[in-house]
């Protein structure tokens, strides 16, 4: 009995000691954060202020590009919709919250992006403070906060996924580094990595390579390699799901059906030098910012310059491996973060500004390191501060100007037309712009240019048909709709418009055939059933007409046209 009591007492003392140790660590962590925030609150406040100033004129920007089909005009925005696809469930959750808060008000969606951008800037400052010093951290975080290459990710609602997954990656990296002194942060780091995977799995899967290079740069890989196993396992599992679960096949199908392009394999010897040097060019001189970087055809001399630039970057990384392990890590951080978009499979654009949101931190860190070195030298301190102020003011001005390009659909495509004149999507969208302005002649010309650039561009044929219809030329419109369906038989809008032309010509049987084809593509569209019911009314087939009006009401019980059709039948 005495032995048992002694064992129990020892057990209780051990547990009490563990709890006391945990309590002490919590107190230490709390006061460490309190001390850190007290010492650095001005830096966090300044970062927040410059971001709000830089993006203030984007607050009232509208829905643009993918935002319109995904958010503004999507009738299926239910909770179940936001659960798909599962590998973007975190991003979808934030969109769902914004949807519940503001429904069709773009501000509520965009503010999520801006808040995450502020959080990422804070995390960048914290990370550089850990790995370098507070001076470099502040310079780097400030440049990151206002750099215009990031506008596409922050000001464009659909680009917010890149801001969100990057925030989780950087905070996971911070926790991983701190876990060497506080083991309780290791599972937190893994948890944040999981959040990044469930935000943008196809981009976040390279994170374990970043950790690998970090340990390599710290000369601690042999000691800590076991800590990386969990990250690699998660990454491999998600990569397997992504590649074999249909996501890649879906991306190929999306490119073919949405952009009418049979994407061939890219030649890595061309793709990689062009992409890497283009990103570096836009980071150091962000003048030609655009949604579609289509001007990717270079002569031999310019390609040779870009290849030399890539080789120079590789040589610089090799030099930093010997001379400066920190710069070695940040330069590889830049390249590794871009790896998912540098595949030869043709499932990504060669260059897109949103792709480099995370990777820009690596290059900006190197810039901050150089600026910090200049400012910490008393002889060049004044010049360094002057350079820094000029850089920040210049970048902030460019960001404010770029926000104006993203104000609405019209301003976006006008701006894109100046920088991406060889992209058919640009001209198709410009055709829509001029059509809204009432300039039908110029609208038709833009659609024709889009077709010249991509003869299989079904949407451009359809839009040209709409323009001809507005011009009063039904025969020309009919020809364009038929060409649109040749390249995309699932374009139900063309079937519907063909039916409308035949209906106006009193060719009711042809109109019936076309609208039935439209319903086969989009059976849950109540308006299509109303149109078919109306055709049957004119064909004197009251039974079929009544059936279609009821079909419309089963989809939309408040459809007034279907109710009026039924009233007409009862007369």
C-alpha positions as CSV (number, residue, x, y, z in Angstrom):
1,X,0.0,0.0,0.0
2,X,2.8,2.4,0.9
3,X,4.6,1.5,-2.3
4,X,1.4,2.3,-4.4
5,X,1.0,5.6,-2.6
6,X,4.6,6.5,-3.3
7,X,4.2,5.6,-6.9
8,X,1.0,7.7,-7.1
9,X,2.7,10.6,-5.4
10,X,5.6,10.4,-7.8
11,X,3.2,10.3,-10.8
12,X,1.3,13.3,-9.5
13,X,4.5,15.3,-8.9
14,X,5.7,14.4,-12.4
15,X,2.5,15.6,-13.9
16,X,2.5,18.7,-11.8
17,X,6.1,19.4,-12.9
18,X,5.0,19.0,-16.5
19,X,2.1,21.4,-16.0
20,X,4.3,23.9,-14.3
21,X,6.7,23.7,-17.1
22,X,4.0,24.2,-19.7
23,X,2.6,27.1,-17.7
24,X,6.0,28.7,-17.5
25,X,6.5,28.3,-21.2
26,X,3.1,29.8,-21.9
27,X,4.1,32.8,-19.7
28,X,7.4,33.1,-21.5
29,X,5.8,32.9,-24.9
30,X,3.1,35.5,-23.9
31,X,5.6,38.0,-22.6
32,X,7.9,37.4,-25.6
33,X,5.1,38.3,-27.9
34,X,4.1,41.2,-25.7
35,X,7.7,42.4,-25.7
36,X,8.0,41.9,-29.5
37,X,4.8,43.7,-30.3
38,X,5.7,46.5,-27.9
39,X,9.1,46.9,-29.6
40,X,7.8,46.6,-33.2
41,X,4.2,48.0,-33.1
42,X,5.3,51.1,-35.1
43,X,6.6,48.8,-38.0
44,X,3.3,46.9,-38.1
45,X,1.3,50.1,-38.0
46,X,3.3,51.6,-40.8
47,X,3.0,48.5,-42.9
48,X,-0.8,48.5,-42.4
49,X,-1.0,52.2,-43.2
50,X,1.0,52.1,-46.5
51,X,-1.1,49.1,-47.7
52,X,-4.4,50.9,-47.0
53,X,-3.1,54.0,-48.7
54,X,-1.8,52.0,-51.7
55,X,-5.1,50.0,-52.1
56,X,-7.6,52.6,-50.9
57,X,-8.7,53.4,-54.5
58,X,-9.4,49.7,-55.2
59,X,-12.0,49.4,-52.4
60,X,-14.9,50.3,-54.7
61,X,-13.6,48.4,-57.8
62,X,-16.2,46.1,-59.4
63,X,-16.3,42.4,-60.3
64,X,-14.0,41.6,-63.2
65,X,-13.1,38.7,-65.5
66,X,-13.6,35.4,-63.6
67,X,-15.4,37.2,-60.7
68,X,-18.4,37.8,-62.9
69,X,-19.1,34.2,-63.8
70,X,-18.0,32.7,-60.5
71,X,-19.6,35.3,-58.1
72,X,-21.8,38.0,-59.7
73,X,-23.8,35.9,-62.1
74,X,-23.6,32.5,-60.5
75,X,-27.0,31.2,-59.5
76,X,-25.5,28.2,-57.6
77,X,-23.8,30.0,-54.7
78,X,-25.0,27.6,-52.0
79,X,-22.9,26.2,-49.2
80,X,-22.4,23.0,-51.0
81,X,-21.0,24.9,-54.0
82,X,-18.3,26.3,-51.8
83,X,-17.2,22.8,-50.8
84,X,-16.0,22.2,-54.3
85,X,-13.3,21.5,-55.2
86,X,-12.1,20.1,-51.8
87,X,-8.5,21.2,-52.4
88,X,-9.7,24.9,-52.3
89,X,-12.1,24.6,-49.4
90,X,-10.3,27.2,-47.3
91,X,-10.4,29.8,-50.1
92,X,-14.0,28.9,-50.8
93,X,-14.9,29.4,-47.1
94,X,-13.6,32.9,-47.2
95,X,-15.6,33.6,-50.4
96,X,-18.7,32.1,-48.7
97,X,-18.2,34.4,-45.7
98,X,-17.9,37.4,-48.1
99,X,-21.0,36.2,-50.0
100,X,-23.0,36.1,-46.8
101,X,-21.8,39.5,-45.7
102,X,-22.2,41.4,-48.9
103,X,-23.8,39.2,-51.6
104,X,-23.2,41.3,-54.7
105,X,-21.0,44.0,-53.1
106,X,-17.4,43.5,-54.4
107,X,-15.9,45.4,-51.4
108,X,-16.7,42.5,-49.0
109,X,-14.8,40.0,-51.2
110,X,-11.9,42.3,-51.9
111,X,-11.4,43.3,-48.2
112,X,-10.5,39.7,-47.4
113,X,-7.7,39.9,-49.9
114,X,-6.4,43.2,-48.4
115,X,-6.5,41.9,-44.9
116,X,-4.6,38.8,-45.9
117,X,-2.1,41.0,-47.7
118,X,-1.6,43.0,-44.5
119,X,-1.1,39.7,-42.6
120,X,1.4,38.5,-45.1
121,X,3.4,41.7,-44.9
122,X,3.4,41.4,-41.1
123,X,4.6,37.8,-41.5
124,X,7.3,38.8,-43.9
125,X,8.6,41.4,-41.4
126,X,8.6,38.9,-38.6
127,X,10.3,36.3,-40.8
128,X,13.1,38.6,-42.0
129,X,13.5,39.8,-38.4
130,X,14.2,36.2,-37.4
131,X,16.5,35.3,-40.3
132,X,18.3,38.6,-41.0
133,X,17.7,41.8,-38.9
134,X,14.9,44.3,-38.2
135,X,16.4,46.9,-40.6
136,X,16.4,44.5,-43.6
137,X,13.0,43.1,-42.4
138,X,11.4,46.6,-42.5
139,X,12.8,47.5,-45.9
140,X,11.8,44.2,-47.4
141,X,8.3,44.2,-45.9
142,X,7.7,47.8,-47.0
143,X,8.6,47.0,-50.6
144,X,6.5,43.8,-50.5
145,X,3.5,45.8,-49.1
146,X,3.3,48.3,-51.9
147,X,4.8,46.5,-54.9
148,X,2.5,46.8,-58.0
149,X,3.2,43.3,-59.3
150,X,1.0,42.0,-56.4
151,X,-2.0,44.1,-57.4
152,X,-3.4,41.3,-59.5
153,X,-3.5,39.0,-56.5
154,X,-4.8,41.7,-54.0
155,X,-7.2,43.9,-56.1
156,X,-8.7,41.1,-58.2
157,X,-11.1,39.1,-56.1
158,X,-10.4,35.8,-58.0
159,X,-6.6,36.4,-57.4
160,X,-7.0,36.3,-53.7
161,X,-6.3,32.6,-53.4
162,X,-2.6,33.4,-54.0
163,X,-2.5,35.9,-51.1
164,X,-4.2,33.4,-48.8
165,X,-2.1,30.4,-49.4
166,X,1.1,32.5,-49.3
167,X,0.0,33.8,-45.8
168,X,-0.3,30.2,-44.6
169,X,3.1,29.2,-46.1
170,X,5.0,32.1,-44.5
171,X,3.4,31.7,-41.1
172,X,4.1,28.0,-41.3
173,X,7.7,28.7,-42.1
174,X,7.9,31.1,-39.1
175,X,6.5,28.4,-36.8
176,X,8.8,25.8,-38.2
177,X,11.9,28.0,-37.5
178,X,10.6,28.9,-34.0
179,X,9.8,25.2,-33.3
180,X,13.6,24.6,-32.8
181,X,13.3,26.5,-29.5
182,X,9.7,25.7,-28.8
183,X,8.6,22.2,-30.0
184,X,4.9,23.0,-29.5
185,X,5.1,25.1,-32.6
186,X,6.0,22.2,-34.9
187,X,2.4,20.8,-35.1
188,X,1.2,24.4,-35.6
189,X,3.5,24.7,-38.6
190,X,2.1,21.5,-40.0
191,X,-1.4,22.7,-39.4
192,X,-0.7,25.9,-41.3
193,X,0.8,23.9,-44.1
194,X,-2.4,21.9,-44.3
195,X,-4.4,25.2,-44.5
196,X,-2.2,26.3,-47.4
197,X,-2.9,22.9,-49.1
198,X,-6.6,23.3,-48.7
199,X,-6.4,26.8,-50.1
200,X,-4.3,26.2,-53.2
201,X,-2.9,22.7,-53.2
202,X,-1.4,22.8,-56.7
203,X,0.8,25.8,-55.6
204,X,1.5,24.9,-52.0
205,X,2.9,21.3,-52.6
206,X,6.4,22.7,-53.2
207,X,6.6,24.1,-49.6
208,X,8.6,21.0,-48.3
209,X,11.3,21.9,-50.8
210,X,11.5,25.4,-49.3
211,X,12.0,23.8,-45.9
212,X,14.7,21.4,-47.3
213,X,16.6,24.4,-48.8
214,X,16.2,26.3,-45.5
215,X,17.8,23.4,-43.5
216,X,20.5,23.2,-46.2
217,X,21.3,26.9,-45.9
218,X,21.5,26.5,-42.1
219,X,23.8,23.5,-42.3
220,X,21.3,21.6,-40.2
221,X,19.8,19.2,-42.7
222,X,21.5,16.1,-41.2
223,X,20.2,17.0,-37.8
224,X,16.6,18.0,-38.7
225,X,15.8,15.9,-41.8
226,X,13.3,13.8,-39.9
227,X,11.2,16.9,-39.2
228,X,10.7,17.3,-42.9
229,X,9.1,13.8,-43.4
230,X,5.6,14.9,-42.4
231,X,5.6,17.8,-44.8
232,X,6.8,15.6,-47.7
233,X,4.2,12.9,-46.9
234,X,1.4,15.5,-46.9
235,X,2.7,17.0,-50.1
236,X,3.0,13.7,-51.9
237,X,-0.5,12.7,-50.8
238,X,-2.1,15.9,-52.1
239,X,0.0,15.8,-55.3
240,X,-1.2,12.3,-55.9
241,X,-4.8,13.3,-55.4
242,X,-4.2,16.4,-57.7
243,X,-2.7,14.4,-60.5
244,X,-4.7,11.2,-60.3
245,X,-7.9,12.6,-58.9
246,X,-8.9,14.4,-62.1
247,X,-7.8,18.0,-61.3
248,X,-5.1,18.0,-63.9
249,X,-7.4,16.4,-66.5
250,X,-10.0,19.1,-65.5
251,X,-7.5,21.8,-66.1
252,X,-6.6,20.5,-69.6
253,X,-10.4,20.4,-70.4
254,X,-10.9,23.9,-69.0
255,X,-8.1,25.3,-71.2
256,X,-9.6,23.6,-74.2
257,X,-13.3,24.6,-73.6
258,X,-12.8,28.0,-72.0
259,X,-9.9,29.3,-74.1
260,X,-10.2,27.0,-77.2
261,X,-6.6,26.1,-77.1
262,X,-5.0,22.7,-77.6
263,X,-2.1,23.4,-75.3
264,X,1.0,21.6,-76.4
265,X,3.9,20.8,-74.2
266,X,6.2,23.8,-73.6
267,X,9.9,23.5,-74.3
268,X,11.5,24.1,-70.9
269,X,14.6,25.6,-72.6
270,X,12.4,28.4,-73.8
271,X,9.7,28.5,-71.1
272,X,11.9,28.7,-68.0
273,X,14.4,31.4,-69.2
274,X,11.5,33.5,-70.5
275,X,9.4,33.1,-67.3
276,X,12.1,33.6,-64.7
277,X,13.6,36.7,-66.4
278,X,10.1,38.2,-67.1
279,X,9.3,38.0,-63.4
280,X,12.6,39.5,-62.4
281,X,12.0,42.3,-65.0
282,X,8.6,43.0,-63.6
283,X,9.8,43.1,-60.0
284,X,12.7,45.5,-60.8
285,X,10.7,47.6,-63.4
286,X,7.0,47.0,-63.1
287,X,5.8,49.0,-66.1
288,X,4.1,46.5,-68.5
289,X,1.7,44.9,-66.0
290,X,-1.2,43.0,-67.6
291,X,-3.7,40.2,-67.0
292,X,-2.5,38.3,-70.1
293,X,1.2,38.3,-70.7
294,X,0.8,37.3,-74.4
295,X,3.9,39.1,-75.8
296,X,6.1,36.1,-75.3
297,X,7.6,35.8,-78.8
298,X,11.3,36.9,-78.8
299,X,14.0,37.1,-81.4
300,X,17.1,35.1,-81.1
301,X,19.1,38.0,-79.6
302,X,16.6,38.7,-76.8
303,X,16.1,35.0,-76.1
304,X,19.9,34.7,-75.8
305,X,20.0,37.7,-73.4
306,X,17.3,36.0,-71.3
307,X,19.1,32.7,-71.3
308,X,22.3,34.5,-70.2
309,X,20.2,36.2,-67.4
310,X,19.0,32.8,-66.2
311,X,22.5,31.3,-66.2
312,X,23.7,34.4,-64.4
313,X,21.0,33.9,-61.7
314,X,22.1,30.2,-61.3
315,X,25.7,31.3,-61.0
316,X,24.7,33.9,-58.4
317,X,22.9,31.2,-56.4
318,X,26.1,29.0,-56.6
319,X,28.2,32.0,-55.4
320,X,25.8,32.7,-52.5
321,X,26.0,29.0,-51.5
322,X,29.7,29.6,-50.7
323,X,29.5,33.3,-49.5
324,X,26.1,34.0,-48.1
325,X,23.7,31.2,-47.2
326,X,20.9,33.6,-46.4
327,X,20.8,35.0,-50.0
328,X,21.2,31.5,-51.3
329,X,18.0,30.5,-49.5
330,X,16.0,33.5,-50.7
331,X,17.0,33.2,-54.3
332,X,16.0,29.5,-54.3
333,X,12.8,30.5,-52.4
334,X,11.9,32.6,-55.5
335,X,12.5,29.8,-57.9
336,X,11.0,26.9,-55.9
337,X,7.7,28.9,-55.4
338,X,7.4,29.1,-59.2
339,X,8.0,25.4,-59.9
340,X,4.2,24.5,-60.1
341,X,3.8,27.0,-63.0
342,X,7.1,26.0,-64.8
343,X,5.9,22.6,-65.8
344,X,6.0,21.7,-69.5
345,X,2.5,20.3,-69.5
346,X,0.8,23.6,-70.6
347,X,-1.6,23.8,-67.7
348,X,-0.4,27.2,-66.6
349,X,0.4,30.5,-68.4
350,X,4.0,31.1,-69.1
351,X,3.8,34.3,-67.0
352,X,1.1,35.6,-64.8
353,X,1.7,38.2,-62.1
354,X,-0.4,36.3,-59.5
355,X,1.9,33.3,-59.8
356,X,4.8,35.3,-58.3
357,X,3.0,36.7,-55.2
358,X,4.9,34.2,-52.9
359,X,8.1,34.1,-54.9
360,X,8.5,37.9,-54.9
361,X,9.3,37.7,-51.2
362,X,12.6,36.0,-52.1
363,X,13.7,38.6,-54.6
364,X,12.5,41.5,-52.4
365,X,14.4,40.0,-49.5
366,X,17.6,40.2,-51.5
367,X,16.8,43.8,-52.4
368,X,16.1,44.6,-48.7
369,X,19.4,42.9,-47.8
370,X,21.3,45.1,-50.2
371,X,19.5,48.3,-49.1
372,X,20.1,47.4,-45.5
373,X,23.8,47.0,-46.2
374,X,23.9,50.5,-47.8
375,X,22.1,52.1,-44.9
376,X,24.1,50.4,-42.1
377,X,27.2,51.9,-43.6
378,X,27.6,55.5,-42.2
379,X,29.2,56.7,-45.4
380,X,26.3,55.6,-47.6
381,X,23.5,55.8,-45.0
382,X,21.9,59.0,-46.5
383,X,22.0,57.7,-50.0
384,X,20.5,54.5,-48.9
385,X,17.5,56.2,-47.2
386,X,17.0,58.4,-50.2
387,X,17.0,55.4,-52.5
388,X,14.5,53.6,-50.2
389,X,12.1,56.6,-50.1
390,X,12.2,56.9,-53.9
391,X,11.5,53.2,-54.3
392,X,8.6,53.2,-51.9
393,X,7.0,56.3,-53.4
394,X,7.5,55.0,-56.9
395,X,6.1,51.6,-56.2
396,X,3.1,53.0,-54.3
397,X,2.3,55.4,-57.1
398,X,2.5,52.6,-59.7
399,X,0.2,50.4,-57.4
400,X,-2.4,53.2,-57.2
401,X,-2.3,53.6,-60.9
402,X,-2.6,49.8,-61.5
403,X,-5.7,49.8,-59.2
404,X,-7.3,52.1,-61.6
405,X,-6.9,49.6,-64.4
406,X,-8.8,47.1,-62.2
407,X,-11.7,49.5,-61.6
408,X,-14.2,47.8,-63.8
409,X,-14.4,45.6,-66.9
410,X,-14.0,48.5,-69.3
411,X,-10.8,49.9,-67.7
412,X,-9.3,46.5,-67.3
413,X,-9.6,45.5,-70.9
414,X,-8.6,48.9,-72.3
415,X,-5.4,48.6,-70.2
416,X,-4.9,45.0,-71.2
417,X,-5.3,45.9,-74.9
418,X,-2.3,48.2,-74.7
419,X,0.0,45.6,-73.2
420,X,-1.4,42.4,-74.7
421,X,-2.4,43.1,-78.3
422,X,-1.7,39.6,-79.6
423,X,-4.0,37.8,-77.2
424,X,-7.4,36.8,-78.7
425,X,-9.1,37.0,-75.3
426,X,-8.1,40.6,-75.0
427,X,-9.8,41.5,-78.2
428,X,-12.8,39.5,-77.4
429,X,-13.2,41.4,-74.2
430,X,-12.5,44.7,-76.0
431,X,-15.4,43.8,-78.4
432,X,-17.7,43.6,-75.3
433,X,-16.4,46.9,-74.1
434,X,-17.1,48.7,-77.3
435,X,-20.5,47.0,-77.6
436,X,-21.5,48.3,-74.2
437,X,-20.4,51.8,-75.4
438,X,-22.7,51.4,-78.5
439,X,-19.8,51.4,-81.0
440,X,-21.0,48.3,-82.9
441,X,-18.6,48.8,-85.8
442,X,-15.5,48.9,-83.6
443,X,-17.0,46.0,-81.5
444,X,-17.2,43.8,-84.6
445,X,-13.7,44.7,-85.6
446,X,-12.3,43.5,-82.2
447,X,-14.2,40.2,-82.5
448,X,-12.8,39.7,-86.0
449,X,-9.3,40.3,-84.7
450,X,-9.9,37.7,-81.9
451,X,-11.0,35.2,-84.5
452,X,-7.9,35.9,-86.7
453,X,-5.7,35.3,-83.7
454,X,-7.6,32.1,-82.8
455,X,-9.8,30.7,-85.6
456,X,-11.3,28.2,-83.1
457,X,-12.5,30.9,-80.7
458,X,-16.2,30.0,-80.4
459,X,-17.0,32.8,-77.9
460,X,-15.7,35.4,-80.4
461,X,-17.9,34.0,-83.2
462,X,-20.9,34.1,-80.8
463,X,-20.2,37.6,-79.8
464,X,-19.7,38.7,-83.4
465,X,-23.1,37.1,-84.1
466,X,-24.6,39.2,-81.3
467,X,-23.1,42.3,-82.8
468,X,-24.5,41.5,-86.3
469,X,-27.9,40.9,-84.7
470,X,-27.8,44.3,-83.1
471,X,-26.8,45.8,-86.5
472,X,-29.9,44.2,-88.0
473,X,-28.2,41.5,-90.1
474,X,-29.8,38.3,-89.0
475,X,-28.3,36.2,-91.8
476,X,-24.7,37.3,-90.9
477,X,-25.5,36.6,-87.2
478,X,-26.9,33.2,-88.0
479,X,-23.6,32.3,-89.8
480,X,-21.5,33.4,-86.9
481,X,-23.6,31.4,-84.4
482,X,-23.3,28.3,-86.5
483,X,-19.5,28.7,-86.6
484,X,-19.5,29.1,-82.8
485,X,-21.3,25.8,-82.5
486,X,-18.9,24.2,-84.9
487,X,-16.1,24.8,-82.4
488,X,-18.1,24.5,-79.2
489,X,-21.4,22.5,-79.6
490,X,-22.1,23.1,-75.9
491,X,-22.4,26.9,-76.3
492,X,-26.1,26.9,-75.4
493,X,-26.4,30.7,-75.9
494,X,-25.7,30.2,-79.7
495,X,-28.4,27.6,-79.9
496,X,-30.8,29.9,-78.1
497,X,-30.0,32.9,-80.4
498,X,-30.4,30.7,-83.5
499,X,-33.8,29.7,-82.2
500,X,-34.7,33.4,-81.7
501,X,-33.8,34.1,-85.4
502,X,-35.8,31.2,-86.7
503,X,-38.7,32.2,-84.5
504,X,-38.7,35.8,-85.8
505,X,-38.8,34.3,-89.3
506,X,-41.7,32.1,-88.3
507,X,-39.7,28.9,-88.9
508,X,-41.1,27.3,-85.7
509,X,-39.9,23.8,-86.3
510,X,-36.3,25.0,-86.7
511,X,-36.6,27.2,-83.7
512,X,-37.9,24.2,-81.7
513,X,-34.9,22.1,-82.7
514,X,-32.4,24.7,-81.7
515,X,-34.0,25.5,-78.3
516,X,-34.2,21.8,-77.5
517,X,-30.4,21.6,-78.2
518,X,-29.9,24.5,-75.8
519,X,-32.0,22.7,-73.1
520,X,-29.9,19.5,-73.6
521,X,-26.8,21.5,-72.7
522,X,-28.4,23.6,-69.9
523,X,-31.6,21.7,-68.7
524,X,-31.9,23.8,-65.5
525,X,-32.3,27.1,-67.3
526,X,-36.0,28.2,-66.7
527,X,-35.9,30.8,-69.5
528,X,-35.1,28.1,-72.1
529,X,-38.2,26.2,-71.1
530,X,-40.2,29.4,-71.3
531,X,-38.9,30.0,-74.8
532,X,-39.7,26.4,-75.9
533,X,-43.2,26.8,-74.4
534,X,-43.7,30.0,-76.3
535,X,-42.7,28.3,-79.6
536,X,-45.2,25.5,-78.9
537,X,-47.9,28.2,-78.3
538,X,-47.3,29.5,-81.8
539,X,-47.2,25.9,-83.1
540,X,-50.7,25.5,-81.5
541,X,-49.4,22.6,-79.4
542,X,-51.0,23.5,-76.1
543,X,-50.1,20.3,-74.3
544,X,-46.4,20.6,-74.9
545,X,-46.5,24.4,-74.2
546,X,-48.2,23.8,-70.8
547,X,-45.6,21.1,-70.0
548,X,-42.6,23.5,-70.7
549,X,-44.2,26.3,-68.7
550,X,-44.5,24.0,-65.7
551,X,-40.9,22.8,-66.3
552,X,-39.8,26.4,-66.0
553,X,-41.8,26.9,-62.8
554,X,-40.4,23.7,-61.3
555,X,-37.0,25.3,-61.6
556,X,-38.0,28.9,-60.7
557,X,-41.4,29.0,-59.0
558,X,-41.4,32.8,-59.3
559,X,-40.9,33.0,-63.1
560,X,-43.4,35.5,-64.3
561,X,-43.1,34.7,-68.0
562,X,-44.0,31.0,-67.3
563,X,-47.0,32.2,-65.3
564,X,-48.1,34.5,-68.1
565,X,-47.7,31.6,-70.6
566,X,-50.1,29.4,-68.5
567,X,-52.6,32.3,-68.3
568,X,-52.4,32.6,-72.1
569,X,-53.2,28.9,-72.4
570,X,-56.3,29.3,-70.2
571,X,-57.9,32.0,-72.3
